Amino acid sequence: MKIALIGYGKMGKTIERIALQRGHEIVLRISSSNQNELNKENLSKADVAIEFTNPESAFENVQKCLQFSVPVVCGSTGWNDKLPLAYESCLSNRTAILQSSNFSIGVNLFFEINALLANMMNQYPEYEVSMDEIHHTHKKDAPSGTAITIAERILEHLNRKKTWVLTQPNDTSQLSIKVHRVDEVPGTHMVKYSSEIDDIELKHTAHNRDGFALGAVVAAEYIMDKQGVFSMKDVLGL
């Protein structure tokens, strides 16, 4: 594949290394210093774009790719309110988009196990559920997109929980998410069910960025010649 890499920080450089290892070519590298180069002429050189920037610029970057009919994989979080507009643009321009809160294969398996556990715990109200997430200090959104995805899957299956909160819960219908920011931590997420008798903990710890980068490249390989809106569940066959 010929890849346009939008976002060239630590994550972007890790994606570049993984992509090159898999035999792909980076034809465009966009950072904050050359944002003007994200245009139709340069994007036309790419088979697919991979976007990892921030909540403020993600939507505009994704829209440019879609408007020029370039399939795009987006790992930026914190802009979910604009995702429906991006999906509309994708369909109208007959291209493809795959946005995920986390591209790690392990995390996406964690999502499914978390949903399964929540469904099982639905009939055991004596267990109180809570969440913790840890990320590096450069992470702008809190809770992380990954944590929100985990929380939403719990809410889908655990009838006694109606919403998630960052503060101390006011009542038993609220799911508490505790957020921690620690230097150079790629990402840790934990779901805990506690009762007077015992605790059950489900935890995923990322050791580095390679898992996220590999998943993003695999996602790009998946959507390159497709049209439509996709998810990591499609890529992994979950």
Helices and strands as residue ranges (DSSP letters): E 2-6, H 10-21, E 25-30, G 35-37, H 40-43, E 48-51, H 58-67, E 72-74, G 80-82, H 83-92, E 96-99, H 105-121, E 128-135, H 145-157, E 163-165, E 174-181, E 188-194, E 199-205, H 210-223, E 228-230, H 232-236
